[in-house]
Amino acid sequence: MLSLAKALVGFAILAANLKASSGASIDSLTSCLNALPGTVELYTSGSSQYEEYRDGERVRLERYPAVIFFAANVEQVQGAVKCASTTGYNVVPRSGGHSYENLGSLDGQLLLDISTLNNVTVDAASSTATVGAGIRLGNLYVALDNFGFTFTGGVCPSVGLGGHMGAGGFGFLARKWGLIADNVLSATVVDTSGNLLLVNSTSHPDLFWAIRGGGGGSYAIVVEVLLRVFPEPPVNTIVVASWDNYTVGKDAIARFQAFAPTTTENLASQILLGFGSITFLGRYLGPQSELETLLQQSGLLSVGNATVTYQNCTSLGAQAALWDSQASCQNLDALTTPTRLAATNRENAKAKSEYVTTLLPDAALQALVDRASAIPNNFGFIELAAHGGFLDTVPSNATAFPHRKGTLMLIQYVIFFDLGTIEPMNSTRYGWINDTEKALAPYVSGAHYQGYADLDVDPQTYFAGNWERLKIVKGNYDPVGLFSNPQTPGAELVPSAGQGAPTGPNGTTTTTKSGQPSAAHQNVPTGWTLSFAATLLVAVLTFAFAR
Ligand SMILES: Cc1cc2nc3c(=O)[nH]c(=O)nc-3n(C[C@H](O)[C@H](O)[C@H](O)COP(=O)(O)OP(=O)(O)OC[C@H]3O[C@@H](n4cnc5c(N)ncnc54)[C@H](O)[C@@H]3O)c2cc1C
């Protein structure tokens, strides 16, 4: 009996130690951060700035990080990582805050916002630019234009470079020059120990491979990138063709898919069904006359009664037109974006994506039109973007982004919810996007784009054959899951990612507001620790009774 009592006392001590090791207070983290050199900007629950910055710009899922820290410089990024590691918190980097699932902010963790790291230095002789990873794409297009250069990246100006390169980064120059991930020549990253690493094809090549398309926020924090840039194309034509209803939808998509993914790499285009109309949008790196010939050959513009406009633009103007609501290449202001998250950019939306590798049959085209016609309140869209061109020439394991040869199109479904509301999971709008996914499932590849984050899908479908190598990189560079992205390998170490359901009073998941540190910072996950403790207790008790 004495032995049994000793065993129970021993277990109580063990349990107390476990509690202590996972019960560090938020104060230890803020004290550490406040002691970092330079001006420190951090916010905790209760301040108005905390409310302003705790979510990114996609706010379907509300998040409550333990601390929000705006790094003023790279040294503060390093210091913040060390503070989190030693006080038992996970670190979630945020650049532009455009993750559709708000993955740049997770409950109870250190939100490390690097949007201040937005410097741009151009070396015209080598056609490269050194760029802070916190910069927003629109500001980078504008900065490079001052030197006569551009880069190949996404359309939305307020997307951040850090998360974009982790996704892959696809835009209207990708058929010509590839993804942004294909044009990152090297990067400076902060690892889990707070060390600065230069990563490229010869230095930490596996890590360099993973941060280009392997998902942001998981392997290291990218603070600076050496980017290949391109002399701005001198002649740019923007074409917009629109049909004011969906009746010609099947025919229009059929002609689009038959030519857009295989046409010259100088033409990038997409077709969008939404808001009650169909819109074809293209950027051609050449004169209008050539583009008109190409489109005539495709037969696309002979479908129904299309309203067609052409604009001859500067390179920067073309980039602006792709985002401007009127598709005007005069509205260069469309590209300039505030450095900080802006409430005016917030949207409440859910996105899903599908890659298409075989031509969509008639039934799929009909399904697309039917689903577009069923968009609740016309408050959503279906977009098909042509791949092919340069993207076809890159091996699927050259970077962690695998969707290369044979990929014809990327489809995106988006449904918007009203800002400031929490949409119930059984609502018509959730129903629409889920039913749309189901309706098209028989005709698509089953692979998805990680940039259009969707917590409903198995993350392996983002990375295809690259998943196993990503697991190895994660294991080598962040075995305890200090960095958290639930849609990358190591997700089992992420404590509070949510499951795609909205948070809040009407939602189906609960939200942690305590600011307590997560378990993943410890050398072993809590589940493992507890089972070890249980095993130990059983062993001790068995021994005690055996005596
Ligand atoms: C309106 C809209 C338009 C879009 N348009 C396009 C488009 O045209 N083409 C396209 O390819 N994609 C597009 N996207 C998708 C976009 O590329 C991804 O959502 C991207 O991950 C956003 O990056 P971010 O830095 O803005 O987001 P964040 O929310 O800040 O980050 C996204 C993820 O990356 C991690 N991360 C952020 N910064 C870093 C860093 N410095 N180092 C390591 N990890 C980091 C975060 O922790 C998080 O997991 C669009 C998204 C939206 C909402």
The ligand as an ORCA input file, in Angstrom:
! r2SCAN-3c Opt
* xyz 0 1
  C      -9.427     38.584    -53.025
  C      -8.341     37.578    -53.262
  C      -7.732     37.538    -54.500
  C      -6.718     36.610    -54.753
  N      -6.133     36.585    -55.985
  C      -5.175     35.677    -56.241
  C      -4.546     35.614    -57.516
  O      -4.821     36.393    -58.415
  N      -3.621     34.645    -57.724
  C      -3.273     33.760    -56.749
  O      -2.409     32.923    -56.997
  N      -3.840     33.808    -55.525
  C      -4.773     34.741    -55.256
  N      -5.343     34.784    -54.019
  C      -4.894     33.824    -53.006
  C      -3.663     34.339    -52.271
  O      -2.527     34.214    -53.105
  C      -3.447     33.493    -51.004
  O      -4.563     33.609    -50.170
  C      -2.198     33.914    -50.252
  O      -1.829     32.886    -49.378
  C      -2.413     35.191    -49.478
  O      -1.207     35.637    -48.932
  P      -1.252     36.782    -47.816
  O       0.132     37.019    -47.361
  O      -2.034     37.919    -48.310
  O      -2.136     36.097    -46.701
  P      -1.884     35.715    -45.141
  O      -3.253     35.443    -44.634
  O      -1.083     36.791    -44.507
  O      -1.037     34.420    -45.234
  C      -1.512     33.227    -45.832
  C      -0.689     32.047    -45.276
  O       0.701     32.273    -45.513
  C       1.413     32.395    -44.283
  N       2.368     33.493    -44.416
  C       2.091     34.804    -44.572
  N       3.217     35.500    -44.650
  C       4.238     34.629    -44.561
  C       5.652     34.766    -44.572
  N       6.222     35.948    -44.701
  N       6.413     33.653    -44.441
  C       5.837     32.437    -44.313
  N       4.498     32.265    -44.289
  C       3.706     33.349    -44.414
  C       0.357     32.650    -43.219
  O       0.767     32.206    -41.937
  C      -0.825     31.884    -43.761
  O      -0.717     30.513    -43.459
  C      -6.336     35.701    -53.738
  C      -6.954     35.745    -52.492
  C      -7.952     36.673    -52.256
  C      -8.611     36.700    -50.915
*
